Amino acid sequence: MRKKHLAIGAILAAGALMLAGCSSTSGSDSASTDGKGKTLTLWHYEGEDSAMGKAWDQAIKDFEAETGAKVNFEAKSFEQIRSTASQVLNSKQAPDILEYNKGNATAGLLASQGLLSNLDDAVKKYGWDKKLAKSLQTTARYDDKGIMGSGSWYGVPNYGEYVEVYYNKDMFAKYGIEVPKTQDELVAAMQKFADAGITPLAESAAEYPLGQLWYQLALTKADRSFVDDYQLYKGKVNWQGSELSYATKTIDDWVNKGYISKDASGLKAEDAGTAFIAGKYPIFFSGSWWYGRFVNEIKNYQWGTFLFPGAKMSPGSAGNMWVVPENAKNKALAEKFIDITMSPKIQAILGNNGGIPVAAKLSDITDAKSKELIANFNTLTGEDGIAFYPDWPTPTFYDQLNAGLQELITGTKSPADVNKELGSEYQSGVNDIVNQ
């Protein structure tokens, strides 16, 4: 979600879903990382002032100093890369390395088309698999159909992301509400706000984050096998089963009780996030990518975070990945750059600027709020609690899920009817992928 989880129909239109054999390995063990006289062309779409932007800027400086190569950095928008990836990477204009979105319909699609380099040799050489928790490796590996979770490495993530609860400490204190430790306590807190005439949850259904909340509610009733079935197609998903029925019915109940405004049906993520920033709502459930912005923009009250109470799993994943195009001219140097971004120094820059490093030394993280953010993420990964995102299974499910939840909020469809339609759309999209 956010830029990471937009519908990616343009990519599918750009290149047919033809299966290509696995790309040849990059041969990094024998390739030289002496960069004298060479130029590494690098693309990414992180903001200059973001945690990732700051970290990659330093990584470029360290890379040039260590290898003698020059870096030709080209800032691209997410949409530029998303909409032209198949054509560009299949041409002589391909960069040596770029940041790319993870998931079956993005990195998996390009891997299945033979457009990304197999990084198995580099992973072994640099030991990246030892630095990444198992759940964070899922989105880095793809089989010959482009389905994540097994097969070869086609990308390397070096930061994480997850969904958590942001809360307005001042509003909680004003109404005598403690941080909830269970879902029942969360419901009681929301009821107390509602009784005071305050809508508790900043939400939007025209985009995320309502879909994230819906999935989180399902996860409170789920186990890892449900996630594997839903995300990795390891078994059939029962859309009238306890997990998804509970999620949809609970959203409906929370709308009816005033915990979620009916106006959310027409609001976008930016609307919900800025309303929380303005202090209009006490609770916002969304991704860690909002964290740095809240640090910079919330000036009039104190705020904090906590994991969804009572849940062992939450939406989240490794972050976007570095990938090396099969047509890259400097593959060994690209792999060396990836390794530098995994170094303690660069990981610490991520962690101290609102990012979530995957291989940092906690002693290197000095910012108190950043420690809280990272600690919550480490709790999730330590419990195998990263459950990916609800829209990931198919290229069109993001829009379909939002549309279904909009109909739920407006009351034009019942929870059972919403689940029936979503289940049909989900299964149709999955069939298109597994039967290709």
BELPE-V252354 format. One record per backbone hydrogen bond with DSSP energy under -1.0 kcal/mol. NH is the residue of the N-H (numbers start at 1). CO is the residue of the C=O. If there is no record, write none. Layout:
BEGIN
NH/CO ; NH/CO
END
This chain:
BEGIN
4/1 ; 5/2 ; 12/8 ; 13/9 ; 14/10 ; 15/11 ; 18/16 ; 20/112 ; 26/118 ; 31/27 ; 35/67 ; 38/35 ; 40/70 ; 42/72 ; 43/97 ; 50/47 ; 54/50 ; 55/51 ; 56/52 ; 57/53 ; 58/54 ; 59/55 ; 60/56 ; 61/57 ; 62/58 ; 63/59 ; 64/60 ; 65/61 ; 66/62 ; 67/63 ; 68/64 ; 70/38 ; 72/40 ; 74/42 ; 76/44 ; 81/77 ; 82/78 ; 83/79 ; 85/81 ; 88/84 ; 89/85 ; 91/88 ; 94/91 ; 96/41 ; 97/41 ; 98/323 ; 99/43 ; 100/321 ; 106/103 ; 108/103 ; 110/106 ; 111/107 ; 112/108 ; 113/109 ; 114/111 ; 115/110 ; 117/324 ; 119/153 ; 123/119 ; 124/120 ; 125/121 ; 126/122 ; 127/123 ; 130/127 ; 136/133 ; 137/134 ; 140/137 ; 142/152 ; 143/147 ; 146/143 ; 149/138 ; 149/141 ; 152/142 ; 154/140 ; 156/322 ; 160/356 ; 161/317 ; 163/315 ; 164/286 ; 165/306 ; 166/284 ; 167/304 ; 168/282 ; 169/302 ; 170/302 ; 172/168 ; 173/169 ; 174/170 ; 175/171 ; 176/173 ; 177/172 ; 186/182 ; 187/183 ; 188/184 ; 189/185 ; 190/186 ; 191/187 ; 192/188 ; 193/189 ; 194/190 ; 195/191 ; 196/192 ; 197/194 ; 198/193 ; 201/259 ; 202/283 ; 205/264 ; 206/267 ; 210/204 ; 213/209 ; 214/210 ; 215/211 ; 216/212 ; 217/213 ; 218/214 ; 219/215 ; 220/216 ; 221/218 ; 222/219 ; 227/223 ; 228/224 ; 229/225 ; 230/226 ; 231/227 ; 232/228 ; 234/228 ; 241/238 ; 245/241 ; 246/242 ; 247/243 ; 248/244 ; 249/245 ; 250/246 ; 251/247 ; 252/248 ; 253/249 ; 254/250 ; 255/251 ; 256/252 ; 257/253 ; 258/255 ; 259/254 ; 260/254 ; 264/261 ; 265/262 ; 266/263 ; 267/264 ; 272/268 ; 273/269 ; 274/270 ; 275/271 ; 276/272 ; 277/273 ; 278/274 ; 279/276 ; 280/275 ; 283/200 ; 284/166 ; 286/164 ; 288/162 ; 290/287 ; 291/288 ; 294/290 ; 295/291 ; 296/292 ; 297/293 ; 298/294 ; 304/167 ; 306/165 ; 311/308 ; 314/385 ; 317/161 ; 319/159 ; 321/100 ; 322/156 ; 323/98 ; 326/115 ; 328/325 ; 334/330 ; 335/331 ; 336/332 ; 337/333 ; 338/334 ; 339/335 ; 340/336 ; 341/337 ; 343/340 ; 347/343 ; 348/344 ; 349/345 ; 350/346 ; 351/347 ; 352/348 ; 353/350 ; 355/350 ; 364/361 ; 365/362 ; 371/367 ; 372/368 ; 373/369 ; 374/370 ; 375/371 ; 376/372 ; 377/373 ; 378/374 ; 379/375 ; 380/376 ; 381/377 ; 382/378 ; 383/379 ; 384/381 ; 385/380 ; 387/314 ; 388/316 ; 392/389 ; 400/396 ; 401/397 ; 402/398 ; 403/399 ; 404/400 ; 405/401 ; 406/402 ; 407/403 ; 408/404 ; 409/405 ; 410/406 ; 412/407 ; 413/407 ; 418/414 ; 419/415 ; 420/416 ; 421/417 ; 422/418 ; 423/419 ; 424/420 ; 425/421 ; 426/422 ; 427/423 ; 428/424 ; 429/425 ; 430/426 ; 431/427 ; 432/428 ; 433/429 ; 434/430 ; 435/431
END
